[in-house]
Amino acid sequence: MAKITLTFPDGNTRAFPAGVTAAEVAQSISTSLGKKAISASVDGRHHDLQWPIEADAAIAIHTMADDAPALELIRHDLAHVMARAVQEIWPDVKVTIGPVIENGWYYDFDRKEPFTPDDLGAIEKKMREIINRRDPVTTEVWDRDRAIRYYEAQNEPYKVELVQAIPEDQQIRMYWHGHWQDLCRGPHFQHTGQLPADAFKLMKVAGAYWRGDSNRPQLQRIYGVAFRNRDDLKAYLTFLEEAEKRDHRRLGREMELFHFQEEAPGMVFWHPNGWTIYRALEDYMRRRLTAAGYKEIKTPQVVDRKLWEASGHWDKYRENMYITEIDEEHANEKRVNALKPMNCPCHVQVFNQGIKSYRDLPLRLAEFGSCHRYEAHGALHGLMRVRGFTQDDAHIFCTEDQIADECARFIGLLSTIYRDTGFAKFDIKLSTRPDVRIGTDEQWDKAEAALEKAILTVRNDYVVDPGEGAFYGPKLDFKLTDAIGREWQCGTFQADFQLPERLDATYVGQDGAKHRPVMLHRAILGSFERFLGILIENYAGKLPFWLAPRQVVVASIVSDADAYVAEVTAALTAAGVRAEADTRNEKINYKVREHSLGKVPVILAIGQREVEERTVTIRRLGETRTAVGALDQVVSDLAAEAVPPDLR
């Protein structure tokens, strides 16, 4: 019998008969491992325990203690078990596909009647019954014709189409969970009883077109989540509840910040409160950029297609651009323009005006540039995904030798801005040269080394993402972690050798000859809209005092206090505090509840005693205790608190 050699993670090797299964390998190591084993990695591919191994390979046996493979199996098997449960309850339902996704899975069904919340409960109950049956999971490899005949006999047209789409050189693997069968690459558990029956939940039903084509049948997609144990599931559901409370769209309504409407999909209608936050953040960023040596510019919104063709965006980005056609006076044909989707080509035009010397470099040009990009309607998501947005954009024109210093300066600036806005923790990812790229290897070597050196100048931890750089240069991406552990990519720093070449940007070097500058694309917030959405969710609407749109409400307890309320409000406003008066004929508890829902940080309550003593009663958002303070001192304290962090 032919022998094969298997290499284990510790470097040891053993000989086995060709065709040995991972289950047999695990059992040969120890009886306990044989019982605990759930799957194996063979030459880096995730395998069933029952798949035969025919050639020399590296192998690792997995148990439920191995997080990633265990979760993949749990979620993949539960997708099958859910589809089986649906067909056991409603035999006429047609099944399609059910992949694993982040935190769970989904499965698409063709059913005439819509699934209801009660149906999800019935499906969950049936799934637990199937798990408790401990039905064996088995697999076979079939030829294409046999698989098609089988699915045609089962009246499963979607499976027939899937089989027909499988490339000729790929296996067609069929899986059975008990009596129920599905087409799948695997891998899976050995029996349904290995699934944790108390660690999954069906979440929702959504519509989905077959194979993502709006011309094909519309299906019903059921989403589920699953974890290794009940505690992990509970923690995740608690996280979702907290995320729901922080949803910036709900808080935007409660705080009267912004709205969207169908007449302008993906475009923000900012209300006074929301625009106040926006302007406070913009003013802060403008001061920080000015102090860091940036020169602010403003470039046109509408630009002729010729510039986009020259920059390369017309070919690569045309489908996401808003196009306008104008009948120019005396023109023989219409002039085609586009709303700018990014600012880069326009910034090169500013650089190109006049002769630039090496003494002018680095030249840092910043713009709060309004951009428009067409996003699919279904992808729009409040402030997080819009069609019209403003970037805190800047481009640095420099020499190759200046990349490292400029990158280090940028990371230092970004770090303090993130800290000022409440994000002490962020991660850096360095994406290096892709296979398809422009520029010389020497340029790439210099740029990648410069970015690494810059990171190490400021901090020493980062992740390398090989081959994921832009085709024009390497890049850094910066990910924030918010108050509930979610990551958001905001900042970016990219070295570009191509655009200066395409748009003929040059400077005169020390040698008197013309040279191409390197163009560094950089952003810290990413876009004001998205960053404000992140801020609102990070703080659950309870923004830092300097950013809060309504910092103080001065509320009367009795009408006799109205004149003093006006005096207090005026004193606060004169001291630079955003304050407003509430002298409505309502009870103070009603006013407190209303303004607390609007996330006003400070409410000053004023009754007859406060009038007589020239004091105010202070109630801070989220606190039940109140304090009494002298008017002048309270105004002074709140004025100091209202100062933005860069001016303190």
N, C-alpha and C positions, 0 to 999 in steps of 0.2 A: 504494500500500500504506500502511495506517495506521501511524503512528509513535508510539512511546512514549518517555518520558524516564526514564532510570535515574540515580539519584543515588548516588555512591560514598561510602565512609566519609570521604574527605578533603574532601567537599563538592563535588567536580567532578561535572558532569552530562554525559551523552551521549545522543544519540537512536539508537534501534534500531527495526527493524521489529517490530510487534506479533506476539507469538508466539515471539520469540527465546528460546532456552534459555540457562540459566546457563553451560553448556559453551561455547556460541558467544560469549557475553560474555567469558568468561575468555580464549578463544583470540584475541579481537579486541584484548585488552590486550597479551598477549605469548604467544609460542609456549610459553615455559617455564611460564607460569602455566596455560596450557591443559593442559599435561601433569601439573602438580602438583595441579590443582583436584580436590576430592572432593565438594563440595557448595556451597550458597550460602544466605545468609539474605536473604529477600525480604520487606521490611516487617516484619522481626523473626521471620518464620516460616522454619523450616529446610526447604530445598527440595532435591530431586534436581537434578543438573546437567541432566537431560533434561526437566524440567517446563517447559512454555512459559509465558512471562510476557506477559500480555495487556494490562496497564495500567501507568501511571506508578508507580514504586516506588523505595524505597531498597534498595540491594543491596550485599552484601559476599560476596566469594568466599573460600571456606575451603580450606585445605590441611591435610595431616597435622600441620603445625606448630601448628594451632589446636586446643588440647587438648579443649575441651568438645564441639565438633561432631565431631571425629575419633573420640573415644571413643563418642559416641552411635552413629555409623555402624558402628564396629567391633562393638560389642555387639549392635546391632540385626541386622546382617547375620549375625553368628555364631549368633544365635537361629534364623534361617531355615536356615542351613547345617546346624546341629545337627538340626533337624527333618527336613531332607532326608536327612541321613545315617541317621537312625533309620529312615525309611521305605525307604531303599535296602537296609538290612540286614533289616528286618522289614516287608515291604510291607503286612501286615494291620493295623499300628498306626494308630489314628486320631489326628489332630492337633487341637489346640484353639487356645491362645493362647501367645504368647511375648514378653512385654514386657521392656524394658530396666529394670534396677534398679541400685542403688548397686554399683559395681565390676563389674557384669556383667549377667546376664540369667537368666531361667528359661523353660522351655517345658513345658507340661502335655500328657501323652500318655495315651490310653486303650489299655492293653495288658494282656492277661490275665496274662501271666507278669511277675513283678517284675524290674526291672532289677537287675543285680548289679554289683559293682566291676569285674569283667572286661568286662561290657557297656560300661561307661563308657570303658574303654581302647579297645574296638573302635570305639565312636562317635567318639572323638577321632581315631583313625587314619583313619576314613572322612572326617571333616571335612577333614583335611589333604589327602587325595586330591582332594576337591571344590575346595578352595582352589587347588591346583596345576593344576587343569583350566582355570582362568581363564575360567569360563563367564560370558557376558554377563548383566547384570541389566537386565531391561526391565519396563515398566509400561504398563498400559492402564486406562482408566476404563470400567466396565461398568454397564449398568442392572441393577436389582435382580432382575428375572425371569431374565435371562441368568446372573447369578451363582448364583442358587438352582438353576437347572437344571444348571449345571456341577457344583456340589458334590453334588447328588443323584446325578448320573451317576458321580461319583468315590467315592460312598459315604462322604462326610464329613459326618455329621449335625451335628457341633458347628459346622462352618463355616456350614451352612445356618441354624442358629439365630442365629449372629452376624450374618449378612447381614440376617435378618429384624428384628434389633434395631437396625440402623443407622437413625437418623432420616431421614425422607424428603428433607430438604434437604441431606443430606451425600452427597458422592461415594462411590462404591464403587470403590476402587482395587485392582487385582490386580497382583501382582508375580511375575515368573519369575526364578529363579536357575538358569540353564540350562533344563533341561526341567521342573524342579520349581516348583510354583506355590503361593502363599499369599496370603490376604487381608490387606492391610496399608495403613496410612496413609502409610508411608514416613517419611523418605527412606532411600535405600540407595546403596551404591557403584555404580560403572558395571560392574564385573565382580568375580568372587569372588577373583581374584588380587590385589586391592588389600588383602585382609585379611592381617594378620601371622600366619603359620602357627605361629610359635613363642612367641606372647604370650597364649595362652589355656589354660585348664584346666577340665575338668569336675570339680565339687567333690563333689556328693552328690545322692541321690535322697530325696524326701520325698513324703508323701501330700498330696493337695489335692482338695477337693470342686469339682466343676464349678460355676463362678460363685459359689464360696464358700458354697454351700447344702448343708447336711448331708443334705438329702433327695434330692440329685442324685447322679449317679455319682461314685465316688471315682477320681481320676486319679493318675498318677505324675508328679511334678514333678522335672525335672533342672535343677540349678543349675550355671551356669558363671561364671567370671570372665575378664576380658580387659583388656588394656592396649595401649599403642601399641608396646611393644617388649618383648623378653625380659627386660631388666634390670628394668623396672617390674614385670613379673609376678613375677620372683624376689624383689624387695623386698617385694611384697605377701604372697607365700607365707611369707616369713621373718617378717613382721609377724604373720600368723595363728599361726605356730608359737609366737611369743613370747606372743601373747594367750592361747593354749591353756595355756602354762606358768603364766600368771597367773590363770587362771580361778578365781574366788573359791569356786566350788562344790567344786572339787577340793581347793583349799587349806583350805577349811573342814573337809573330812574329815581331811586330813593333820594339821592343827593342832588338831583336835577342838574346833571353835568352835561349830557348830550343825548341825542337820539339819532336814529336812522329811519329812512322811509323809502318806499319803492321808487319814488320819482328820481332818486339819486342813489342807487344801490352801492354800498361799499364806501359812501362818502359821509363824513361826519357832520352833523349839525351841532355845533358847540353852543351850549347855553351859557349864560353869564358865569355861573359857578365853575363849569368845566373850563371855560376860556380863561378864567382867572388862574387856575392851576397851570394851564398850558403856558400862559405868559410868565408866570413866576418861574417855571422851569426853563423857559427860553431865555429869560433875563439872566438867570444863574449861569446857563451854559455860555451865553455871550460874554459874560465877565470872565469866566474861566478860560475861554479860548483866547480872548484878548490878552489876558495875563500870560498865556502860554506862547505868545508870539504869532498868533494866526491873524490874517487879514481877511475881514469879512467882505464877500462880494455878493452880487445878485445877478442871476442869469435868466434869459427868457424861458417862458413856459412852452412856447410853441416854436419849433425849430424845423427848418426845411429837411426833407428826407435825405438830401445830398450829404448832410453832415452825418446822419445815422448810417448811410451807406459807407462813407469813408471810415467811420469808427468800427464798422463790422456789426453794429447792433441790428441793422435792418434785416440782414440775413438770419441772424441768430435769435432775434427777439421780436420780430415783426408781429407775431400773433398776439403778443401781450401789450401792444402799443395802441393808443387811441389816435386815429388818423383823421386829419381834416383836409378838405380840398377847397381851394379858394380860386375864384376867377380873377386873377390879377389883371389890372388895367393894361390893355394893349398886349397881353400875353397870348401866344398862339395855343397854349394848352393850360389846363388847370395846374396850379401849383400845389404839390402834395406836401403837407407838413405833419408833424406828429407832436403830441403833448409829450414832454420829456419823461421817460420812465426812470432815468437816472441822470446825474449831474456831470459825470466825468467828461464827456466830450466838450461840454460848454466851458468847463474849467481850463481845458487845454487851450481853448480859443482866447481866454483871458491871458494865459501865460504867453501865448504867441504874439501878443501885441507888443511891439518894440523888441529891441535886442536885449537878451538876457546874458549876463556874465556869470561866471562861476562865483563871483562875489555876491550875487543875488541869492545864491542857494545856501541852505534850503529855503524855498519859498513855500509858505504854508497858506493855502487859500481855503477859507471856510465859507460855507453857505447853508443856511436853513432852507434847503431847496425843496420846493413843492414838486412832487412827482405823481404820475398817474400810471398805473399798470392794470391791465384787464385781468381780473381773477375770476374763475368760474363762480357762478352765483352760489353754488353749494359749498364752496370753500370759504366764503365770507364768514367772519366770526367776530362780531363786535369791533372793538378797537384792535384786536389781535391780527386780523386779516382784513384789510381794506383795499379799496381801489385808488383812493386819493390819500396821500400822506406826505409828511414833511420829514426829511432826514436831517440829522445833525451831521451833515456831510462835510468832509474836507479832503483836499488832495495836497500832498507834499511833493514838490518837485525838488529832486536832490541828485547827488552823485551816488555811485555804488558804494563809495567809501563812507557815505553819511547814513546809510540805511540803519546800521546798528544803533547809532546815537539817536536817530529820530524814533526808532522803534522803542528804545528804552524810555525816552521822554514821553512817548504816547502811553506806554503801560503805566508809568508813574502818574500821569494825568488821569487816565481811566480809573486807576485804583482809588484815587481820592474822590473822584466824582461818584463812583459806586458807593464808597463809604458814606459820603454826605447824603446820599439818597436812601441809605439803609441796607446796603448789601455788602456785608463784611467779607463774604465768601464768594469767590468766583474761580473757575477753572479755565485753563488755557489749552487749546489744541493747536498743534503745529501741523499743517498739511503740506506735504512735500511734493516733489515733481511728479506729475502724471506721465504715463507713457507717451501720450500725444501732447506735445507742448511746443512752444516757440522759444527762441533765445538759445544761447550757447550753453554747454555744460558748465563752462567757467562762470557765466553769469548766475546760473542756478546754484552752483557751489557757493559763490559769494553771498547770494541772497539768503539761502538757507542757513549758512553759518552766521550771518548777521542777525537773523531773527532769533536763533538759538542763543547767541551771545547776549542779545538784548533781554531775553527772558531771564537768563541767569544773573544779569545785572540787578534785576529788581526782585526776583524770587527764584526758587530752584525747582519747582515742580510744574510739569507740563506733560501732556500726552502727545505722542507723535502719531499722525494718521498718514501712513505711507501712501503716496500716489494720489492723494485727494486734493492736491493744490489746484489752483486755477491753471488753465493752459498757458497763461501769460506770466505766472510767477507763484511762489509759495505764499501762504497766508497763515495768519493767526485768527482763531475764533475764540471769543470770550463768552463763557456760560455763567450766568448768575444762578444762585440757589436762593429761593424765596423762603418765607417763614414756615411753610409746610413741606419743604423739601423738594419742590419742583424745580427743574432746571429750565432756564430760558437763555437762548443764544441771542446776544444783543450786539456787543462790540465786534469789530473786525479790523484787521490790518493786513493789507495785501500789497505785494510788490509787483508792479506791472512794467514789463519791458516792451509791450506791444503797442499800447495806445500812443505813446510819444512818437513811435516810428510811423504808425498809420496816419497820424495827424501832423506829422512833420514838426514836432517840437524840438527846439535846439537851444543850446547856450554856448557861449564862447568860453573855452577853457583857458587855463594859464598859458597853454602853448599857442594861443591865438586861433586855434582851429575850432570848428563847430563840433559839438558832441550832443548825444541824446541824453536827456535827463532820465532818471528812474522816476516813475510816478507811483507814489504810495497812496492807495485808497484807504481811508480810515473813517470809522464811525464809532461812537461810544454808546449812545442810546439806541442806535439803529434807526428808529423813527420815533417821533414824539408821540404819535398815536399809540403804537404798541407799547412803548415804555410806560406811558401813563396807565394803560390797562394793567400792566404788570405791577406798577406801584399801587394802584387801587386794590388789586387782589392781595399783594404782599401785606398791606396794612389793613386789609378788610375794611377799607374806606376811612379808617382812622389815621389820616395822613399826618405827617409831622407838622407842627404848628406853622412853620414858615411856608409850607405848601398848601395848607388848608384853605379852601376858597372863602369860607366864612369862618374867621378865626374866633370871633367873640360875638355872642348875642347878648344884648343887655335887655333883660325882661322885667317888666313891671309886675308887682304883686297887687298893687292897688292903683287906681287911677290918679290919686294924689301924688304919686311918684313920677308921673310922666315927664314933668319938666326936668327933674334930676336925671332921669334915664337919658333924655336928649343931651344933657350936659356931659354925662359920662361917655356916651357914644361919641360926641364931638371931641372930647379929650383923647380918647383912644385913636380916633381917626387922625387927629393932628400928630400923634406920636408914631404913626406909620402902621397901626394895627387895622386889619380889615374887620370893622365892627358894624353892627346894625342894631337898631332898636326894635323891640317887640312890645308895643303898648296896647295890643288888642285886649278886648274885654273877655279874656279867657282865664281860667284858673292856672296858677303857676305850674302845677303838676302836668297839665295838658301841654303847656309850652315846653316844659323840659322834655317830655316824651317826644314831641314833634321834632325838636331841634337835635335831640340825641339820635333819632332815626336818620336825620340829615347829616350826622357825624360832625356836628359843630364841636370843636375841642373844649371850649370854655363857655359856660353860661353864667352871667352875672345877674343874680336876682336882687331886685330892689323894692323894698317896702317902706313903710313909714319910718321904721327905726333907722334904716340905712340913710334915709333923707336927713333925718335929724342929726345923725352922727357923721355924715359924709363918709360913709363906708360902702362896701359892696359885699354881698355874699357870693362866694365863688364855688361853682360846681364844675368839676372836670369830667369829661366824657369817660364813662366806664367806672367812675367812682361813686360810691353812695354817700361818703362823708362830704360835708361842706366846710368851708373856712370863711372867716370874715377878715377883710383887710381894709386899711385906709385907702381912699381913692387914689391919692398921688402915688403911693407905693405900688398899688396894683397896676396902674397905668405904666409905671416905670418898668416893673417886672415883665409885663406882657409885651411891651415894646422891645425889650431885650430879647425875649423869646422869639419874636417875630423876625429878627434879623436873620437872613440867609446864612448858612454855615461859612461861605467864603468871605463874608464881611465881618465875622465876629472877631 
